Amino acid sequence: MSSISIIGTGNMARTIGALAVAGGATVEIMGRDQAKAADLAKALGGGATTGQWGAVPAGDIVIVALLYASVVPVVAHYGDALAGKVIVEISNPFNSAADGLAHGEGTSIAQEVAKAAPASASVVKAFNTIFRHVLEKGRPVVFLAGDDARAKAGVEAFIKSLGLRPLDVGDLKMAYWLEGAGVVTMGLARHGVGNWDFALGVTELPG
């Protein structure tokens, strides 16, 4: 059974948290707004708890569910509190038109997180190619990338516990291409394929 902490209280935090509770994981919610974090933990049920912002997360896997511009600063703020943790970075760094990436070539938010995190932490990119409503209602494939095989194995086991299928695309430099794939999903959505799940290539969800 996985033990996870989610940094963030938005829609993806709620969706992944709900799936995690349903899958039997121990879930902790951490947010700048303690009241929002407590409300989300209560809504998730299943014994979900609230952690103190900036404190050592209780979970072995720490999912950073924030808008891309906040991800690296928050990881830097947590600092040594993330030592030894597996950090799952899920953001999409879209430009203002959502038709390209906000950063240059040769890097990704996940790679920048790896630079900001303690050396003993491991970073895995995952979940960014899936629309929230697909994650809620479908059973999509989840692409992941990272340099630490053991960390990726733990994340894969967590993804399987959600009833989803993990697919390892390679080391952390592949996160750049996963972020590019996130741009592709936005392009599909803008052109009428609103239920597209990029990971499976389907336009209708089961049920």
Helices and strands as residue ranges (DSSP letters): E 3-7, H 11-22, E 26-30, H 34-44, E 49-51, E 61-64, H 68-78, G 79-82, E 86-89, H 109-116, E 122-126, H 132-137, E 141-146, H 149-161, E 165-170, G 172-174, H 175-190
